[in-house]
Amino acid sequence: MCNVRWTVSCRLIDGLRGQAICKTLSGLTRRQQDSCRRHPVLTLAAIEGLSAAATECQHQFRWHRWNCSSLAVRAPHNSFRESAFAHAITAAAVAERVARACASGRVLECGCGPERGAAGAGWKWGGCSHNIRTGLAFSQEFLDVKESNNGDIQSRVSLHNNEAGRMAVAKKMEVKCKCHGVSGSCELRTCWRSAPDLRTIGVALKERFREAIMVEESNKGGGGLAVRKRRKKKKKRRKRPRDLRGSLLYYEKSPSFCEPVAGLEAGGTTGRICKKGGRGVDGCASLCCGRGYNIIRRRLVDRCNCKFHWCCYVTCSNCTVDEWITVCK
C-alpha cells in the first residue's frame, strides 16, 4: 500500500492504474476517453466522485418516490427537477474528489491549492489546501463534454446545473486550523482551505432542489433561458432580472414516479420501505401513492457483545434482532 514515504512511487503506481482503467471504462464519450488518457489519475478521482455522488443522491432521496436507486445521475432524461439535482451533485462530487486528490500528493500535475488573502493575527497559512481550482476545472472538462454542442435547451439546462453544483462546492470552502504551542495552546495556528464534505453539499443542493425553477427558451433570441410564468398577475411590477446562477433549473414537469416508467430507469414505489411517521414527501402516504402499506417483521443478524483480548484480537457474538417495517403495497 502507498504511504507518505514513497510519494513518487505512489504517483507512478496511480498513473499506471489510471492508464489501464482508461482502456476498460465503458460509457465514456470519445472526448472523455481523451481526457482520461491525458489525466489518468485525475480521472480516477473523478470516478470516485461519480460513485460518491450516487451514494449521496440515494441518501438525500431515500424517502422520495424517485430515490436515485438506478444511478439516476446518468439518467438519459435531463429535463426534470430530479435530473437537475443529479447533474449538480455529480459535478460537485467530481470537483471535491479531484481537489482532495491534488492535496493528497497522489497527482503529479497538481498539488496544494493556493491560499487566498492575508493571514490574520495569531495564525498563518500552512499545511496543504485542497486544490479547488483544479477540482472545478477538471469537473468541467470531464462532465460538460457529454452535452451536445447544438445549443438546445436540454444541453443548456444540464450545463447550468453542472455549474450550479460546482458553485456550491466553491461557496462552501472552509478554513481549517491546527493549534501549535506549549501543552496544546493556540499561541500560533496554521490554517488551510478545505473542501466541504459531500454531505454538506448534498444538504445545500437538496434545498435548491426544493426551490428549483422551471424555465423555457427565451423569446428574445440569443439562446437564453427565461423563468416560465405560471400565471399572469393583475398588477405588473418592474423587477430586476433574477440571478439564476446558483439555482437548479428544469423545463419539464416530472412524472409521479409511482409506477415504473419505461426509459427512465424508475421502478415505481411498490415494495419500498417507507417512514410511517413521516410527513409530506417523507411519509408513507406520499411514497405509497395512496395504495397503503403493509407492516412486516424483519429479522436481522448483527455482531454484538464484542470484546477486545490482549493482544490483539476481538471476539463477537451474533445477535438476532426483530424489527417491524412498513412497506408500500
Summary of the structure (lengths in Angstrom):
residues: 329
radius of gyration: 23.9
end to end distance: 48.3
largest distance: 79.3
contacts: 970
relative contact order: 0.12
helix: 41%
strand: 21%
